[in-house]
Amino acid sequence: MSTNVKIFITIFCYISGVMGVVTAVMQASTTPANSTGALIAGVIGALFLVAGVALSRRPRY
């Protein structure tokens, strides 16, 4: 994979992950709480953050 493409996808994953977590917090703080939507947004945000971390790791060789 090209270095520039990998950097672009990594940045996209980080931004999407942060926005997913922010969306989850905003949905959970409403009255009444939208717990299903908050849970789904939180899980998707966490998956994007894990993908961003996995893509930003350096190889061990």
PQR file with spaces between the fields and no chain letter, atoms N, CA, C, O and H, PARSE charges and radii, in Angstrom:
ATOM       1  N    MET     1       0.846   -1.171    0.000 -0.4000 1.5000
ATOM       2  CA   MET     1       0.000    0.000    0.000 -0.0000 2.0000
ATOM       3  C    MET     1       0.893    1.236    0.000  0.5500 1.7000
ATOM       4  O    MET     1       1.903    1.285    0.702 -0.5500 1.4000
ATOM       5  N    SER     2       0.518    2.211   -0.778 -0.4000 1.5000
ATOM       6  CA   SER     2       1.275    3.451   -0.846 -0.0000 2.0000
ATOM       7  C    SER     2       1.261    4.163    0.504  0.5500 1.7000
ATOM       8  O    SER     2       0.278    4.100    1.242 -0.5500 1.4000
ATOM       9  H    SER     2      -0.302    2.171   -1.348  0.4000 1.0000
ATOM      10  N    THR     3       2.356    4.836    0.813 -0.4000 1.5000
ATOM      11  CA   THR     3       2.469    5.536    2.093 -0.0000 2.0000
ATOM      12  C    THR     3       1.427    6.645    2.217  0.5500 1.7000
ATOM      13  O    THR     3       0.829    6.825    3.278 -0.5500 1.4000
ATOM      14  H    THR     3       3.155    4.887    0.214  0.4000 1.0000
ATOM      15  N    ASN     4       1.212    7.382    1.136 -0.4000 1.5000
ATOM      16  CA   ASN     4       0.243    8.482    1.187 -0.0000 2.0000
ATOM      17  C    ASN     4      -1.181    7.973    1.395  0.5500 1.7000
ATOM      18  O    ASN     4      -1.956    8.592    2.124 -0.5500 1.4000
ATOM      19  H    ASN     4       1.698    7.236    0.275  0.4000 1.0000
ATOM      20  N    VAL     5      -1.531    6.868    0.772 -0.4000 1.5000
ATOM      21  CA   VAL     5      -2.860    6.295    0.934 -0.0000 2.0000
ATOM      22  C    VAL     5      -3.043    5.789    2.364  0.5500 1.7000
ATOM      23  O    VAL     5      -4.104    5.967    2.963 -0.5500 1.4000
ATOM      24  H    VAL     5      -0.901    6.365    0.179  0.4000 1.0000
ATOM      25  N    LYS     6      -2.003    5.157    2.903 -0.4000 1.5000
ATOM      26  CA   LYS     6      -2.070    4.647    4.265 -0.0000 2.0000
ATOM      27  C    LYS     6      -2.241    5.794    5.267  0.5500 1.7000
ATOM      28  O    LYS     6      -3.011    5.668    6.219 -0.5500 1.4000
ATOM      29  H    LYS     6      -1.142    5.012    2.417  0.4000 1.0000
ATOM      30  N    ILE     7      -1.545    6.892    5.068 -0.4000 1.5000
ATOM      31  CA   ILE     7      -1.679    8.054    5.952 -0.0000 2.0000
ATOM      32  C    ILE     7      -3.087    8.635    5.846  0.5500 1.7000
ATOM      33  O    ILE     7      -3.685    8.997    6.859 -0.5500 1.4000
ATOM      34  H    ILE     7      -0.919    6.996    4.294  0.4000 1.0000
ATOM      35  N    PHE     8      -3.618    8.728    4.632 -0.4000 1.5000
ATOM      36  CA   PHE     8      -4.968    9.257    4.441 -0.0000 2.0000
ATOM      37  C    PHE     8      -6.006    8.394    5.144  0.5500 1.7000
ATOM      38  O    PHE     8      -6.889    8.916    5.825 -0.5500 1.4000
ATOM      39  H    PHE     8      -3.132    8.434    3.808  0.4000 1.0000
ATOM      40  N    ILE     9      -5.907    7.076    4.984 -0.4000 1.5000
ATOM      41  CA   ILE     9      -6.868    6.165    5.618 -0.0000 2.0000
ATOM      42  C    ILE     9      -6.730    6.222    7.133  0.5500 1.7000
ATOM      43  O    ILE     9      -7.733    6.160    7.844 -0.5500 1.4000
ATOM      44  H    ILE     9      -5.190    6.652    4.431  0.4000 1.0000
ATOM      45  N    THR    10      -5.503    6.340    7.641 -0.4000 1.5000
ATOM      46  CA   THR    10      -5.288    6.432    9.084 -0.0000 2.0000
ATOM      47  C    THR    10      -5.927    7.693    9.660  0.5500 1.7000
ATOM      48  O    THR    10      -6.597    7.636   10.691 -0.5500 1.4000
ATOM      49  H    THR    10      -4.688    6.391    7.064  0.4000 1.0000
ATOM      50  N    ILE    11      -5.725    8.812    9.008 -0.4000 1.5000
ATOM      51  CA   ILE    11      -6.326   10.068    9.468 -0.0000 2.0000
ATOM      52  C    ILE    11      -7.849    9.986    9.401  0.5500 1.7000
ATOM      53  O    ILE    11      -8.539   10.459   10.304 -0.5500 1.4000
ATOM      54  H    ILE    11      -5.180    8.859    8.171  0.4000 1.0000
ATOM      55  N    PHE    12      -8.372    9.388    8.337 -0.4000 1.5000
ATOM      56  CA   PHE    12      -9.823    9.209    8.220 -0.0000 2.0000
ATOM      57  C    PHE    12     -10.361    8.357    9.359  0.5500 1.7000
ATOM      58  O    PHE    12     -11.412    8.665    9.921 -0.5500 1.4000
ATOM      59  H    PHE    12      -7.812    9.003    7.604  0.4000 1.0000
ATOM      60  N    CYS    13      -9.648    7.284    9.706 -0.4000 1.5000
ATOM      61  CA   CYS    13     -10.091    6.408   10.798 -0.0000 2.0000
ATOM      62  C    CYS    13     -10.091    7.150   12.130  0.5500 1.7000
ATOM      63  O    CYS    13     -11.031    7.019   12.914 -0.5500 1.4000
ATOM      64  H    CYS    13      -8.795    7.034    9.250  0.4000 1.0000
ATOM      65  N    TYR    14      -9.034    7.936   12.390 -0.4000 1.5000
ATOM      66  CA   TYR    14      -8.982    8.688   13.642 -0.0000 2.0000
ATOM      67  C    TYR    14     -10.124    9.700   13.741  0.5500 1.7000
ATOM      68  O    TYR    14     -10.777    9.802   14.780 -0.5500 1.4000
ATOM      69  H    TYR    14      -8.271    8.043   11.753  0.4000 1.0000
ATOM      70  N    ILE    15     -10.361   10.444   12.665 -0.4000 1.5000
ATOM      71  CA   ILE    15     -11.427   11.449   12.685 -0.0000 2.0000
ATOM      72  C    ILE    15     -12.793   10.777   12.840  0.5500 1.7000
ATOM      73  O    ILE    15     -13.630   11.251   13.609 -0.5500 1.4000
ATOM      74  H    ILE    15      -9.830   10.361   11.822  0.4000 1.0000
ATOM      75  N    SER    16     -13.024    9.689   12.123 -0.4000 1.5000
ATOM      76  CA   SER    16     -14.293    8.978   12.233 -0.0000 2.0000
ATOM      77  C    SER    16     -14.480    8.392   13.626  0.5500 1.7000
ATOM      78  O    SER    16     -15.591    8.393   14.157 -0.5500 1.4000
ATOM      79  H    SER    16     -12.344    9.304   11.498  0.4000 1.0000
ATOM      80  N    GLY    17     -13.404    7.894   14.219 -0.4000 1.5000
ATOM      81  CA   GLY    17     -13.485    7.341   15.566 -0.0000 2.0000
ATOM      82  C    GLY    17     -13.832    8.382   16.603  0.5500 1.7000
ATOM      83  O    GLY    17     -14.671    8.147   17.473 -0.5500 1.4000
ATOM      84  H    GLY    17     -12.501    7.894   13.788  0.4000 1.0000
ATOM      85  N    VAL    18     -13.191    9.526   16.516 -0.4000 1.5000
ATOM      86  CA   VAL    18     -13.479   10.604   17.471 -0.0000 2.0000
ATOM      87  C    VAL    18     -14.911   11.091   17.295  0.5500 1.7000
ATOM      88  O    VAL    18     -15.605   11.335   18.282 -0.5500 1.4000
ATOM      89  H    VAL    18     -12.509    9.716   15.810  0.4000 1.0000
ATOM      90  N    MET    19     -15.357   11.235   16.065 -0.4000 1.5000
ATOM      91  CA   MET    19     -16.729   11.689   15.837 -0.0000 2.0000
ATOM      92  C    MET    19     -17.740   10.642   16.312  0.5500 1.7000
ATOM      93  O    MET    19     -18.813   11.009   16.792 -0.5500 1.4000
ATOM      94  H    MET    19     -14.793   11.037   15.263  0.4000 1.0000
ATOM      95  N    GLY    20     -17.429    9.367   16.193 -0.4000 1.5000
ATOM      96  CA   GLY    20     -18.315    8.328   16.700 -0.0000 2.0000
ATOM      97  C    GLY    20     -18.446    8.374   18.207  0.5500 1.7000
ATOM      98  O    GLY    20     -19.542    8.216   18.746 -0.5500 1.4000
ATOM      99  H    GLY    20     -16.558    9.069   15.804  0.4000 1.0000
ATOM     100  N    VAL    21     -17.329    8.592   18.893 -0.4000 1.5000
ATOM     101  CA   VAL    21     -17.367    8.683   20.349 -0.0000 2.0000
ATOM     102  C    VAL    21     -18.114    9.943   20.793  0.5500 1.7000
ATOM     103  O    VAL    21     -18.893    9.899   21.744 -0.5500 1.4000
ATOM     104  H    VAL    21     -16.439    8.721   18.455  0.4000 1.0000
ATOM     105  N    VAL    22     -17.879   11.059   20.111 -0.4000 1.5000
ATOM     106  CA   VAL    22     -18.583   12.301   20.445 -0.0000 2.0000
ATOM     107  C    VAL    22     -20.084   12.137   20.211  0.5500 1.7000
ATOM     108  O    VAL    22     -20.888   12.592   21.025 -0.5500 1.4000
ATOM     109  H    VAL    22     -17.246   11.095   19.338  0.4000 1.0000
ATOM     110  N    THR    23     -20.464   11.501   19.122 -0.4000 1.5000
ATOM     111  CA   THR    23     -21.874   11.262   18.845 -0.0000 2.0000
ATOM     112  C    THR    23     -22.499   10.374   19.917  0.5500 1.7000
ATOM     113  O    THR    23     -23.632   10.605   20.339 -0.5500 1.4000
ATOM     114  H    THR    23     -19.811   11.132   18.461  0.4000 1.0000
ATOM     115  N    ALA    24     -21.762    9.366   20.353 -0.4000 1.5000
ATOM     116  CA   ALA    24     -22.272    8.480   21.409 -0.0000 2.0000
ATOM     117  C    ALA    24     -22.501    9.248   22.697  0.5500 1.7000
ATOM     118  O    ALA    24     -23.520    9.050   23.358 -0.5500 1.4000
ATOM     119  H    ALA    24     -20.841    9.178   20.011  0.4000 1.0000
ATOM     120  N    VAL    25     -21.582   10.113   23.063 -0.4000 1.5000
ATOM     121  CA   VAL    25     -21.733   10.897   24.291 -0.0000 2.0000
ATOM     122  C    VAL    25     -22.913   11.858   24.167  0.5500 1.7000
ATOM     123  O    VAL    25     -23.680   12.025   25.115 -0.5500 1.4000
ATOM     124  H    VAL    25     -20.754   10.274   22.526  0.4000 1.0000
ATOM     125  N    MET    26     -23.059   12.487   23.008 -0.4000 1.5000
ATOM     126  CA   MET    26     -24.170   13.425   22.829 -0.0000 2.0000
ATOM     127  C    MET    26     -25.519   12.717   22.871  0.5500 1.7000
ATOM     128  O    MET    26     -26.478   13.251   23.427 -0.5500 1.4000
ATOM     129  H    MET    26     -22.436   12.351   22.238  0.4000 1.0000
ATOM     130  N    GLN    27     -25.603   11.520   22.289 -0.4000 1.5000
ATOM     131  CA   GLN    27     -26.868   10.790   22.305 -0.0000 2.0000
ATOM     132  C    GLN    27     -27.170   10.244   23.696  0.5500 1.7000
ATOM     133  O    GLN    27     -28.335   10.156   24.084 -0.5500 1.4000
ATOM     134  H    GLN    27     -24.823   11.087   21.837  0.4000 1.0000
ATOM     135  N    ALA    28     -26.151    9.882   24.438 -0.4000 1.5000
ATOM     136  CA   ALA    28     -26.375    9.352   25.782 -0.0000 2.0000
ATOM     137  C    ALA    28     -26.752   10.446   26.769  0.5500 1.7000
ATOM     138  O    ALA    28     -27.358   10.164   27.803 -0.5500 1.4000
ATOM     139  H    ALA    28     -25.205    9.953   24.122  0.4000 1.0000
ATOM     140  N    SER    29     -26.402   11.695   26.462 -0.4000 1.5000
ATOM     141  CA   SER    29     -26.685   12.781   27.405 -0.0000 2.0000
ATOM     142  C    SER    29     -28.036   13.446   27.173  0.5500 1.7000
ATOM     143  O    SER    29     -28.418   14.334   27.935 -0.5500 1.4000
ATOM     144  H    SER    29     -25.910   11.925   25.623  0.4000 1.0000
ATOM     145  N    THR    30     -28.767   13.040   26.143 -0.4000 1.5000
ATOM     146  CA   THR    30     -30.081   13.633   25.898 -0.0000 2.0000
ATOM     147  C    THR    30     -31.101   13.090   26.890  0.5500 1.7000
ATOM     148  O    THR    30     -30.887   12.055   27.521 -0.5500 1.4000
ATOM     149  H    THR    30     -28.457   12.318   25.523  0.4000 1.0000
ATOM     150  N    THR    31     -32.206   13.804   27.017 -0.4000 1.5000
ATOM     151  CA   THR    31     -33.277   13.353   27.918 -0.0000 2.0000
ATOM     152  C    THR    31     -34.516   13.091   27.089  0.5500 1.7000
ATOM     153  O    THR    31     -35.014   14.055   26.507 -0.5500 1.4000
ATOM     154  H    THR    31     -32.380   14.645   26.505  0.4000 1.0000
ATOM     155  N    PRO    32     -35.059   11.920   26.972 -0.5600 1.5000
ATOM     156  CA   PRO    32     -34.544   10.655   27.505  0.2800 2.0000
ATOM     157  C    PRO    32     -33.360   10.172   26.674  0.5500 1.7000
ATOM     158  O    PRO    32     -33.244   10.506   25.495 -0.5500 1.4000
ATOM     159  N    ALA    33     -32.504    9.405   27.276 -0.4000 1.5000
ATOM     160  CA   ALA    33     -31.278    8.965   26.624 -0.0000 2.0000
ATOM     161  C    ALA    33     -31.586    8.012   25.473  0.5500 1.7000
ATOM     162  O    ALA    33     -32.424    7.118   25.593 -0.5500 1.4000
ATOM     163  H    ALA    33     -32.597    9.134   28.234  0.4000 1.0000
ATOM     164  N    ASN    34     -30.908    8.217   24.380 -0.4000 1.5000
ATOM     165  CA   ASN    34     -31.025    7.329   23.223 -0.0000 2.0000
ATOM     166  C    ASN    34     -29.924    6.282   23.356  0.5500 1.7000
ATOM     167  O    ASN    34     -28.902    6.356   22.673 -0.5500 1.4000
ATOM     168  H    ASN    34     -30.227    8.944   24.283  0.4000 1.0000
ATOM     169  N    SER    35     -30.135    5.313   24.233 -0.4000 1.5000
ATOM     170  CA   SER    35     -29.063    4.379   24.576 -0.0000 2.0000
ATOM     171  C    SER    35     -28.694    3.447   23.433  0.5500 1.7000
ATOM     172  O    SER    35     -27.529    3.073   23.301 -0.5500 1.4000
ATOM     173  H    SER    35     -30.965    5.253   24.788  0.4000 1.0000
ATOM     174  N    THR    36     -29.656    3.065   22.605 -0.4000 1.5000
ATOM     175  CA   THR    36     -29.338    2.170   21.486 -0.0000 2.0000
ATOM     176  C    THR    36     -28.451    2.876   20.469  0.5500 1.7000
ATOM     177  O    THR    36     -27.448    2.325   20.016 -0.5500 1.4000
ATOM     178  H    THR    36     -30.602    3.369   22.712  0.4000 1.0000
ATOM     179  N    GLY    37     -28.825    4.082   20.120 -0.4000 1.5000
ATOM     180  CA   GLY    37     -28.018    4.855   19.178 -0.0000 2.0000
ATOM     181  C    GLY    37     -26.648    5.188   19.735  0.5500 1.7000
ATOM     182  O    GLY    37     -25.655    5.181   19.007 -0.5500 1.4000
ATOM     183  H    GLY    37     -29.640    4.530   20.488  0.4000 1.0000
ATOM     184  N    ALA    38     -26.594    5.480   21.031 -0.4000 1.5000
ATOM     185  CA   ALA    38     -25.313    5.795   21.657 -0.0000 2.0000
ATOM     186  C    ALA    38     -24.408    4.577   21.668  0.5500 1.7000
ATOM     187  O    ALA    38     -23.205    4.698   21.439 -0.5500 1.4000
ATOM     188  H    ALA    38     -27.401    5.485   21.623  0.4000 1.0000
ATOM     189  N    LEU    39     -24.965    3.418   21.927 -0.4000 1.5000
ATOM     190  CA   LEU    39     -24.172    2.188   21.947 -0.0000 2.0000
ATOM     191  C    LEU    39     -23.627    1.865   20.559  0.5500 1.7000
ATOM     192  O    LEU    39     -22.459    1.503   20.415 -0.5500 1.4000
ATOM     193  H    LEU    39     -25.943    3.321   22.113  0.4000 1.0000
ATOM     194  N    ILE    40     -24.461    1.994   19.557 -0.4000 1.5000
ATOM     195  CA   ILE    40     -24.017    1.714   18.187 -0.0000 2.0000
ATOM     196  C    ILE    40     -22.935    2.702   17.755  0.5500 1.7000
ATOM     197  O    ILE    40     -21.921    2.298   17.186 -0.5500 1.4000
ATOM     198  H    ILE    40     -25.409    2.288   19.675  0.4000 1.0000
ATOM     199  N    ALA    41     -23.142    3.995   18.019 -0.4000 1.5000
ATOM     200  CA   ALA    41     -22.144    5.000   17.651 -0.0000 2.0000
ATOM     201  C    ALA    41     -20.843    4.790   18.419  0.5500 1.7000
ATOM     202  O    ALA    41     -19.760    4.981   17.866 -0.5500 1.4000
ATOM     203  H    ALA    41     -23.966    4.323   18.481  0.4000 1.0000
ATOM     204  N    GLY    42     -20.940    4.404   19.672 -0.4000 1.5000
ATOM     205  CA   GLY    42     -19.733    4.156   20.469 -0.0000 2.0000
ATOM     206  C    GLY    42     -18.930    2.978   19.962  0.5500 1.7000
ATOM     207  O    GLY    42     -17.702    3.035   19.909 -0.5500 1.4000
ATOM     208  H    GLY    42     -21.820    4.249   20.121  0.4000 1.0000
ATOM     209  N    VAL    43     -19.623    1.902   19.588 -0.4000 1.5000
ATOM     210  CA   VAL    43     -18.927    0.714   19.070 -0.0000 2.0000
ATOM     211  C    VAL    43     -18.260    1.020   17.736  0.5500 1.7000
ATOM     212  O    VAL    43     -17.114    0.632   17.509 -0.5500 1.4000
ATOM     213  H    VAL    43     -20.621    1.857   19.631  0.4000 1.0000
ATOM     214  N    ILE    44     -18.967    1.709   16.860 -0.4000 1.5000
ATOM     215  CA   ILE    44     -18.384    2.062   15.565 -0.0000 2.0000
ATOM     216  C    ILE    44     -17.202    3.004   15.754  0.5500 1.7000
ATOM     217  O    ILE    44     -16.178    2.852   15.087 -0.5500 1.4000
ATOM     218  H    ILE    44     -19.898    2.024   17.044  0.4000 1.0000
ATOM     219  N    GLY    45     -17.331    3.977   16.656 -0.4000 1.5000
ATOM     220  CA   GLY    45     -16.226    4.886   16.930 -0.0000 2.0000
ATOM     221  C    GLY    45     -15.016    4.164   17.482  0.5500 1.7000
ATOM     222  O    GLY    45     -13.886    4.457   17.092 -0.5500 1.4000
ATOM     223  H    GLY    45     -18.163    4.100   17.197  0.4000 1.0000
ATOM     224  N    ALA    46     -15.239    3.226   18.384 -0.4000 1.5000
ATOM     225  CA   ALA    46     -14.125    2.460   18.955 -0.0000 2.0000
ATOM     226  C    ALA    46     -13.447    1.604   17.889  0.5500 1.7000
ATOM     227  O    ALA    46     -12.222    1.482   17.883 -0.5500 1.4000
ATOM     228  H    ALA    46     -16.157    2.989   18.701  0.4000 1.0000
ATOM     229  N    LEU    47     -14.226    1.012   16.990 -0.4000 1.5000
ATOM     230  CA   LEU    47     -13.637    0.216   15.912 -0.0000 2.0000
ATOM     231  C    LEU    47     -12.770    1.070   14.997  0.5500 1.7000
ATOM     232  O    LEU    47     -11.691    0.641   14.589 -0.5500 1.4000
ATOM     233  H    LEU    47     -15.221    1.111   16.994  0.4000 1.0000
ATOM     234  N    PHE    48     -13.229    2.271   14.671 -0.4000 1.5000
ATOM     235  CA   PHE    48     -12.431    3.167   13.837 -0.0000 2.0000
ATOM     236  C    PHE    48     -11.151    3.596   14.558  0.5500 1.7000
ATOM     237  O    PHE    48     -10.097    3.702   13.930 -0.5500 1.4000
ATOM     238  H    PHE    48     -14.106    2.620   15.002  0.4000 1.0000
ATOM     239  N    LEU    49     -11.230    3.844   15.869 -0.4000 1.5000
ATOM     240  CA   LEU    49     -10.017    4.204   16.617 -0.0000 2.0000
ATOM     241  C    LEU    49      -9.019    3.049   16.643  0.5500 1.7000
ATOM     242  O    LEU    49      -7.818    3.272   16.497 -0.5500 1.4000
ATOM     243  H    LEU    49     -12.085    3.758   16.380  0.4000 1.0000
ATOM     244  N    VAL    50      -9.495    1.831   16.824 -0.4000 1.5000
ATOM     245  CA   VAL    50      -8.605    0.670   16.811 -0.0000 2.0000
ATOM     246  C    VAL    50      -7.972    0.499   15.422  0.5500 1.7000
ATOM     247  O    VAL    50      -6.790    0.175   15.314 -0.5500 1.4000
ATOM     248  H    VAL    50     -10.472    1.650   16.943  0.4000 1.0000
ATOM     249  N    ALA    51      -8.754    0.715   14.373 -0.4000 1.5000
ATOM     250  CA   ALA    51      -8.213    0.621   13.019 -0.0000 2.0000
ATOM     251  C    ALA    51      -7.152    1.691   12.777  0.5500 1.7000
ATOM     252  O    ALA    51      -6.135    1.422   12.138 -0.5500 1.4000
ATOM     253  H    ALA    51      -9.715    0.978   14.461  0.4000 1.0000
ATOM     254  N    GLY    52      -7.382    2.897   13.281 -0.4000 1.5000
ATOM     255  CA   GLY    52      -6.391    3.955   13.134 -0.0000 2.0000
ATOM     256  C    GLY    52      -5.097    3.635   13.859  0.5500 1.7000
ATOM     257  O    GLY    52      -4.011    3.890   13.337 -0.5500 1.4000
ATOM     258  H    GLY    52      -8.209    3.116   13.800  0.4000 1.0000
ATOM     259  N    VAL    53      -5.203    3.083   15.051 -0.4000 1.5000
ATOM     260  CA   VAL    53      -4.007    2.697   15.800 -0.0000 2.0000
ATOM     261  C    VAL    53      -3.281    1.570   15.083  0.5500 1.7000
ATOM     262  O    VAL    53      -2.053    1.580   15.004 -0.5500 1.4000
ATOM     263  H    VAL    53      -6.085    2.877   15.475  0.4000 1.0000
ATOM     264  N    ALA    54      -4.018    0.603   14.562 -0.4000 1.5000
ATOM     265  CA   ALA    54      -3.394   -0.516   13.856 -0.0000 2.0000
ATOM     266  C    ALA    54      -2.672   -0.045   12.593  0.5500 1.7000
ATOM     267  O    ALA    54      -1.603   -0.556   12.260 -0.5500 1.4000
ATOM     268  H    ALA    54      -5.015    0.594   14.626  0.4000 1.0000
ATOM     269  N    LEU    55      -3.251    0.918   11.901 -0.4000 1.5000
ATOM     270  CA   LEU    55      -2.609    1.417   10.689 -0.0000 2.0000
ATOM     271  C    LEU    55      -1.409    2.307   10.968  0.5500 1.7000
ATOM     272  O    LEU    55      -0.518    2.419   10.125 -0.5500 1.4000
ATOM     273  H    LEU    55      -4.119    1.333   12.172  0.4000 1.0000
ATOM     274  N    SER    56      -1.368    2.939   12.129 -0.4000 1.5000
ATOM     275  CA   SER    56      -0.274    3.869   12.412 -0.0000 2.0000
ATOM     276  C    SER    56       0.927    3.192   13.061  0.5500 1.7000
ATOM     277  O    SER    56       1.954    3.834   13.280 -0.5500 1.4000
ATOM     278  H    SER    56      -2.092    2.849   12.813  0.4000 1.0000
ATOM     279  N    ARG    57       0.810    1.891   13.374 -0.4000 1.5000
ATOM     280  CA   ARG    57       1.942    1.185   13.964 -0.0000 2.0000
ATOM     281  C    ARG    57       3.042    0.972   12.937  0.5500 1.7000
ATOM     282  O    ARG    57       2.776    0.786   11.750 -0.5500 1.4000
ATOM     283  H    ARG    57      -0.024    1.369   13.196  0.4000 1.0000
ATOM     284  N    ARG    58       4.269    1.002   13.409 -0.4000 1.5000
ATOM     285  CA   ARG    58       5.400    0.761   12.519 -0.0000 2.0000
ATOM     286  C    ARG    58       5.719   -0.725   12.498  0.5500 1.7000
ATOM     287  O    ARG    58       5.527   -1.420   13.496 -0.5500 1.4000
ATOM     288  H    ARG    58       4.485    1.154   14.373  0.4000 1.0000
ATOM     289  N    PRO    59       6.203   -1.209   11.370 -0.5600 1.5000
ATOM     290  CA   PRO    59       6.574   -2.627   11.318  0.2800 2.0000
ATOM     291  C    PRO    59       7.755   -2.930   12.245  0.5500 1.7000
ATOM     292  O    PRO    59       8.567   -2.048   12.526 -0.5500 1.4000
ATOM     293  N    ARG    60       7.850   -4.161   12.714 -0.4000 1.5000
ATOM     294  CA   ARG    60       8.869   -4.542   13.695 -0.0000 2.0000
ATOM     295  C    ARG    60      10.102   -5.172   13.072  0.5500 1.7000
ATOM     296  O    ARG    60      10.769   -5.956   13.746 -0.5500 1.4000
ATOM     297  H    ARG    60       7.191   -4.878   12.487  0.4000 1.0000
ATOM     298  N    TYR    61      10.430   -4.889   11.879 -0.4000 1.5000
ATOM     299  CA   TYR    61      11.624   -5.512   11.294 -0.0000 2.0000
ATOM     300  C    TYR    61      12.685   -4.506   10.982  0.5500 1.7000
ATOM     301  O    TYR    61      13.752   -4.868   10.486 -0.5500 1.4000
ATOM     302  H    TYR    61       9.888   -4.252   11.331  0.4000 1.0000
